Amino acid sequence: MGGAKKPTAASKDKSASSKDTKKGKKEKGEGGPKKAEITVKVNEQQALKIIQSSKVVTIQDLARQTGVKISAANAFLREATNKGIVKRVGGYSGHYLYQSVSS
């Protein structure tokens, strides 16, 4: 019952010609101008002052208050956690709460 249609002679010709045109295209990732690497660092003194003055801080709060992107704030908080300056006290699924170790 049912089943796939058999290709007609006309459709076979179309598929053969489309395969030939695809060979001339560039591979993905080749050529094009190179993107400049942009590194944004969080001002550590300012960030630590913000963290210590708050009970808890989120990545989004720190990014907004320091004026950097969320990824830069996230990298700073991960690094500070590894150094033992701050600790993660709650949250879930990327929305974590951080607290200064001294408080």
C-alpha positions as CSV (number, residue, x, y, z in Angstrom):
1,M,0.0,0.0,0.0
2,G,1.4,3.4,-0.9
3,G,5.1,3.6,-1.3
4,A,7.5,6.0,-2.8
5,K,7.0,7.4,-6.3
6,K,9.4,6.4,-8.9
7,P,11.5,9.2,-10.3
8,T,10.6,10.3,-13.8
9,A,13.2,10.9,-16.5
10,A,12.7,14.7,-16.3
11,S,13.4,14.7,-12.5
12,K,16.5,12.6,-13.0
13,D,17.9,15.2,-15.4
14,K,17.1,18.0,-12.9
15,S,18.9,16.3,-10.0
16,A,22.0,15.5,-12.2
17,S,22.3,19.2,-13.3
18,S,21.8,20.5,-9.8
19,K,24.7,18.3,-8.5
20,D,27.0,19.8,-11.0
21,T,26.3,23.3,-9.9
22,K,26.9,22.6,-6.3
23,K,30.5,21.5,-6.9
24,G,31.6,25.0,-7.7
25,K,30.6,26.5,-4.4
26,K,33.0,27.3,-1.6
27,E,33.2,25.0,1.5
28,K,31.7,26.4,4.6
29,G,34.1,28.4,6.7
30,E,36.5,29.2,3.9
31,G,37.6,32.7,3.0
32,G,36.1,36.0,4.2
33,P,37.6,38.6,6.4
34,K,38.8,37.5,9.8
35,K,36.8,38.8,12.8
36,A,38.8,40.8,15.3
37,E,38.9,39.4,18.8
38,I,37.4,41.8,21.3
39,T,38.2,41.2,24.9
40,V,36.3,43.1,27.6
41,K,37.5,42.9,31.2
42,V,35.5,43.7,34.2
43,N,37.0,46.3,36.5
44,E,37.8,44.0,39.4
45,Q,37.8,46.7,42.1
46,Q,34.4,48.0,41.0
47,A,32.9,44.5,40.7
48,L,34.2,43.4,44.1
49,K,32.8,46.5,45.7
50,I,29.4,45.8,44.1
51,I,29.4,42.2,45.3
52,Q,30.4,43.1,48.9
53,S,27.8,45.8,49.2
54,S,25.0,43.4,48.1
55,K,23.6,40.4,50.0
56,V,23.6,38.4,46.7
57,V,24.3,39.3,43.1
58,T,23.4,37.7,39.8
59,I,25.3,37.7,36.6
60,Q,22.8,40.0,35.1
61,D,23.0,42.5,38.0
62,L,26.8,42.6,37.9
63,A,26.8,43.1,34.1
64,R,24.3,45.9,34.3
65,Q,26.1,47.7,37.2
66,T,29.6,47.4,35.7
67,G,28.5,48.2,32.1
68,V,29.9,45.0,30.5
69,K,28.3,42.1,28.6
70,I,26.7,39.2,30.5
71,S,29.4,36.8,29.2
72,A,32.2,39.0,30.6
73,A,30.4,39.2,34.0
74,N,29.9,35.4,33.9
75,A,33.5,34.8,33.2
76,F,34.5,37.1,36.1
77,L,32.2,35.4,38.5
78,R,33.4,32.0,37.5
79,E,37.0,33.0,37.9
80,A,36.3,34.7,41.3
81,T,34.5,31.5,42.4
82,N,37.6,29.4,41.5
83,K,39.8,31.8,43.4
84,G,37.5,31.6,46.5
85,I,36.5,35.3,46.5
86,V,32.8,34.6,46.0
87,K,30.6,31.5,46.4
88,R,27.5,30.4,44.5
89,V,24.7,30.2,47.0
90,G,21.6,29.4,44.9
91,G,19.8,29.6,41.6
92,Y,19.4,27.2,38.7
93,S,20.0,26.8,35.0
94,G,22.5,29.6,34.5
95,H,20.6,32.1,36.8
96,Y,22.8,31.7,39.8
97,L,23.2,33.8,42.9
98,Y,26.6,34.7,44.1
99,Q,27.7,36.0,47.5
100,S,30.9,37.4,48.8
101,V,32.9,34.9,51.0
102,S,33.7,37.4,53.7
103,S,30.0,38.1,54.5
